[in-house]
Amino acid sequence: MSHDLPPAPLVFITGASSGIGQALALRYARAGYRLALVARRSGELQTWAQAQGWDDSTCRIYNADVSDTASIVAAGADCLADQGLPDVVIANAGISIGMDTAERDDIDVMARTFATNNTGMAATFQPFVAAMARRGSGTLVGIASVAAIRGLPGHGAYCASKAAVVAYCESLRGELRRSGVGVVTLLPGYVDTPLTRKNRYAMPFLLSPEVFAAKAFDAIAAQTSYRVIPWQMGVVAKLLRLLPNGLFDRLLAGRPRKHRQSEDTAT
C-alpha cells in the first residue's frame, strides 16, 4: 500500500526579487514551504534562487508585472497548474514614489502607484480566492505600510495607496469571514530595502528585512488580522492619528519630501 506524504505547504509571494519579498521567501523556505516567487526581474530572481540551492521541487519562478492585471493573473494560473493551490498568498510587490499634484507627469505616477499597490494586489489574490474558499482554508496577506495612517507631504500617492490597501483587505476579510480563508494586513514601519535607502528623512525603528520577515511570518501563522511591525511604530502611528490636524501639520512643516520620479527613485 502506498503511503505518499502530502506535499509541503506552498506560499506565493510577489515582489520577491529583493527586500521584504526575498526575506519572506527565505523565512518560508526555512519553515519547509514550497515557494512560488513572482517578480518583474525574474532572471535576477532565478539566479538568486539557484544560489540558495533550490530546485524546481522547492521553488518556481514566475515572471509578471503586478501593475498589468493580465500578467499577474496569468502567473497565478500558472502557479495553480504547476504547483497547486497555495496555502499562503502574500501580495508584497509595491512602489513608492513622491509626487507633486502641481506637476502633470506626477498624476501618471499616482495612476501607476495605484495600479501596482492596489489593483495589483486584488489581481494577485483573484486566481486563488474561489479555490481557497472551496477548500475552506488559506491565507491572503496584504502588505500595507504605516504610511497608511496619515497623509505625509510629498507622499500623496503612496500614503493614499497604502490606506486603500488597509480598507481593501478589511473589506475582503469581511467577505471571506465564513469561508475559512483568512486575510492578514501587515503594516511595516521602516525596513532597510532599496525602496527606503534614498529617503531624505529620519527612519526611526529601522528593521532589517530578515527581522521584519520573521515577525511577519509569526503574525501570518497566528492569523493576525492587522499588525504594525515593529510594534513601536504602531504606537507612534496611533499617536499621530490622535493629533489634531493643526498640530500634525505644524509638526510636519519643513519635513523633506519623498523623491519624485524625475529625481533618483527606486521602485
N, C-alpha and C positions, 0 to 999 in steps of 0.2 A: 504494500500500500504506500502511495506517495504521501509524504508529509512536507510538501513545499512550504517554506516560510513566506508569509505575506511580504510584499515589497516594503522597503523602508519608506517612511513618510516623505512627502515631496513639498518643497517650497518654491514658489515662483516669485522672483524679485526683479523689478525694473530698475534701471539706473545703476546697474551692477558693475560698471567698468571702473568706478573709483569711489572714494569717500565712504559714506554711510552704506551704500549698497554693497560694496566689496566687503566691508567689515561684517555686514549681516550674513553674506554668503559664507564667510569663514566660520562665523559662530554657528550657523545652522549645519555646516559640514561637520564640525566637531561634535555636534549633537546627534550625528548619524543620519541626517536628512539627505535625500537626493536633491539635486539643485537644477532648477530651470532658470537660467540667468538671461536677462534681456538688456541690450544696450544698442545705441546707435553705432558706437565704436566697437563692433563685435569682433573685429580682428584683434584689437588690443585685449579684449576680454578673453578671447580664445587662448592667446599666448599666456596670459596670466593664469588661466585655469589649468593649462597644461603644466605650468611651472609648479602648481600645487600637487601634481601627480594624479589629477582626477581623470578618469577615463569616461567613456560615454555612459557607462552604467551608473556613474555617480553624478555627472554634470552634463547638461546640454546647453548650448548657447543659441539664442535666438536674436536675429537682427531686427530691430524695429525702432521706429521713432514714435514715441507716445503722443506727440502732437498731431500725428497722422492716424486718424481713427482706424482706417482700413489696415494700416500697418500693424498696430498693436493688437487689434482683434485677431488678425491672421496669426500673430505669434502665439496668442492664447490657444487658438485652434490647433496649431502645430504641436504645442505642448500636450494638449489633450490626446492627440493622435500618437505622439511619440512616447510620452511618459505617463499618461493617465491624468486623473483629476487631482490637483494639488490639495494638500491639507491646509496650507497657508499661502495666501497671495499678498505680497507686500508692494503696494504702489508707492515706490520711493522716488522715481525719476521726477526731477523738477528743475526749474531755472529760477534765478534770482538776478534781476537787472533793475537798476534805478530808472526812474522816469521823471519827466517834467511835462506836465499837461500842456504847457505853452508850446512845446515842440511837436510838430506834426508827426515826425518819424516815431516819436515815443508812444503814440496811440497804437501803432503797429506792434511795438514792443509789448504793450499791455495785452493786445489780442493774442500774441504768441505765448505770453506768460499764462493766460487763462487756458489756451489750447493745450499746453503742456501740463500745467499743475492741476487743472480741474476736469476738462473734458477728457484729457489723457488718463486721469485716474479712473473715471467712470468706465472708459473704454478698456482699461486694464482689467477691471473686475467683470465686465459684461460676459465674456465667454464662460465664466465659471459659476455665476450666481445660481442659475436654474439647476445645474447639475449638483452643486453643493446642497441646495435645498432638498432635492430629491434624495440625496444620500443622507441628509439630516445632520451633517457635520461640515466643519470647515471654518476658517477664519480669514476675514478680509481686513487688511491693515492699511490705513491711510496715513501717510507721513505729512503732517501739517508743520507748524512752527509756532514758537512763542510770538512771532511777528503777527500772528492771527489776533492777538489780544487787543492791541491798539494800533491805530494807524500812525506810522512814523514818516516824517518829512522826507521826500525823495524815494519813499518805498511804496508808493501808492499801488502799483501793480502787484507787487509781491505780498504786501500785507492783505490786500483785498482778496487775492487768490487763496492765501492760506486761511483766512477767515471763512471763505467759501468751502474749503476742504473740511473744516470743522462742522459746518452746518450740513454739508452733503453727507458726511459719514454719520452724523446724528440721525438724519432722515433715513438713511439706509439701514441703520441699526434698528430703528422702529419698524421698518418694513419687514425685516427678517427675524424679528423677535421670537416668533413661534416656530421658526424653521429649523433650529439647531445650528444655524450659521451665525457666528459671532462677528462683530465689527469692532475693531480696535482703532482708536485715534491717538497717535503719538505726536507730541509737540516738542521737538528738540529745541534746546536753547542753542548756544553757540557750540558748534562742532568744528574741529580743525580739518577742513576739507578745501579742495581747490575753489569751492564756491565762496568760502568765507575769508580766505587768506588776503584778499585785496581790499577788505573792508577798511575804512578810514576812521574807525571809531573803536573805543574800548569794547572788549568782548568778555564780560565777567563770567566766571564759572565755565570757562572753555574746556570742553571734553575732547579726548581723542576719539576717533571713530570706533576704536575697539571697545572703549569703555561704554560709549553710547550703545553699541550693538549688544553688549552683554546685558545692559539694563533693559533695552528694548525686547530682547529675547525673553527675559523673565516676565515683562508686562504682557507680552503676547501669549505666553504659555498660561498665564493666570487669567486670560480673557478680560483684562482690564479695559473698560470701555473708553477711558480717557486718561492720559497721563502726560504730564510735562516732565521732561528729562533734561537736566537734573532737577531734583525737587526744589533746590534753592531758586532756580529760575521760575518755578511755579509760584513761589511766594512773592517774588518780585513782580511777576505778571499780575497777580491778584491785587497787589498794592497799587500798581499802575492803573488797573481797571477802576479802582475805587476813587482815584484822584479826580477832583473837579476839573472840567475841561480847561478852565483858565489857568490853573496851577500846572496841569500837564503841559499845556502849550508853552508856558514860561520855562519849564524845566528843559524842554527840548529845543528852545530857541538857540540858534547857532550850532546845533549838532551837525557834524559833517553829513552830507547826503550820500546816498549809495551811488556807486559808479553807474553811469548811463552807458547805453550801448555804444555811443560814439567814443567813449573812453575805453580803457583797457578792462574788459569784463571777462568773467569766467562763467560758463554755463554748464 
